[in-house]
Structures are given as C-alpha cells and as structure tokens.
Amino acid sequence: MIDVKTAVNAAYQYIKSIQDIMGSSLEDLRLEEVELSEDKSFWLITLGFDIPQKPPKSRLEVLIPPSVASTPVLYEREYKLFKVNSQTGEVEAMKIREV
C-alpha cells in the first residue's frame, strides 16, 4: 500500500498535468483533506485552489478605457476530490468537492 505522501503527490501531479485544459490558472493550490477509504482501497485527497473570477462590468466601466478603470481580480475557492488507488498510486477519479 502506498503512503499518504505518495497519494497526495499523485493528486497534485494529476491536477498540474491537466491545469491547461481546466480553463484558468490555479492559484494557491493546497492540500485540504486526506482520508483512507474504509476498505483501504483508496486514498481520498481533496485539493483546494483559487480561480480568478471576472466581475460583471458596470455601465460606468464600459465608458472608461481599461487603462483607467482598473478592476481588482477576485478569486473563488474551488475544491477537487481525487480518488487514488492505494495499491498502484494511480488517480482513478477527480470530482467536484462541494463544501
């Protein structure tokens, strides 16, 4: 059976490898939760990260040139749950983790 550090590393490497197809960069990627399934077949790894959100434009922003109207970047925290095989260390699933 793989140890927890190997399972976390597998989840981390997996999300980094698909980051470019997720549509935005992942900021502040952190380990949030770790759990071994009751039957010890899987490590359940939750990783959290921030993704930039585009705020809706106000009517005033449409009239002001972008160089003058500097809108701060807002972030939203998202969580992904990874199911890592405890024998092989392979990521078998990635799901949205609701909190």
C-alpha positions, 0 to 999 in steps of 0.5 A: 500500500502506498503512503499518504505522501505518495497519494497526495503527490499523485493528486497534485501531479494529476491536477498540474498535468491537466491545469491547461485544459481546466480553463484558468490558472490555479492559484494557491493550490493546497492540500485540504483533506486526506482520508483512507477509504474504509476498505483501504482501497483508496486514498481520498485527497481533496485539493483546494485552489483559487480561480480568478473570477471576472466581475460583471462590468458596470455601465460606468466601466464600459465608458472608461478605457481599461487603462483607467478603470482598473478592476481588482481580480477576485478569486473563488475557492474551488475544491477537487476530490481525487480518488487514488488507488492505494495499491498502484498510486494511480488517480482513478477519479477527480470530482467536484468537492462541494463544501 
